[in-house]
């Protein structure tokens, strides 16, 4: 996804649910994922949906198809 995002913007959501993360045997794998993501912190934007919406709304008219 990082390579593809050099050509176009991408969004990847990560849903954290207790049914998944509440299992002790899954914690090690989840930590590996988070460590991988944070190693690339300077190349990605970690945020929440509201900030993505604010950014999109701040773009000039016509940048987003249909605007």
C-alpha positions in Angstrom: 0.0 0.0 0.0 2.9 2.4 0.7 4.2 1.9 -2.8 0.8 2.3 -4.4 0.2 5.5 -2.3 3.1 7.1 -4.1 0.8 7.2 -7.2 -2.5 8.0 -5.6 -3.9 8.6 -2.1 -5.1 5.6 -0.2 -6.9 5.1 3.1 -6.6 2.0 5.2 -8.8 1.6 8.3 -7.9 -0.6 11.2 -10.8 -1.6 13.4 -9.9 -2.6 16.9 -12.6 -4.8 18.4 -12.5 -6.6 21.7 -13.7 -9.8 20.1 -10.5 -9.9 18.2 -8.0 -8.2 20.4 -9.5 -9.6 23.6 -7.9 -12.9 22.8 -4.4 -13.3 24.5 -3.0 -15.4 21.7 -3.7 -12.6 19.2 -1.8 -9.9 21.1 1.6 -10.9 19.8 0.5 -10.6 16.2 -1.2 -7.3 16.9 1.9 -5.9 18.4 3.9 -6.9 15.3 1.4 -5.1 13.1 1.6 -1.9 15.3 5.4 -2.1 15.4 5.5 -2.4 11.6 3.2 0.6 11.2 5.1 2.8 13.6 8.5 2.0 11.9 7.1 3.8 8.9 5.5 6.7 10.9 7.4 9.3 8.9 5.9 7.9 5.6 2.2 7.6 6.6 -0.4 9.7 8.2 -2.0 8.1 11.3 -5.3 9.9 12.0 -9.0 9.4 12.6 -11.9 9.8 10.2 -12.7 13.4 11.3 -9.3 14.6 10.3 -9.5 12.9 6.9 -12.8 14.6 6.3 -11.4 18.0 7.3 -8.5 17.5 4.9 -10.7 16.5 2.0 -13.0 19.5 2.7 -10.0 21.9 2.6 -9.0 20.8 -1.0 -9.8 23.2 -3.8 -13.0 22.8 -5.8 -12.7 20.2 -8.5 -9.9 18.2 -6.9 -12.4 15.6 -5.7 -14.5 14.2 -8.5 -18.1 15.5 -8.3 -17.1 18.5 -6.2 
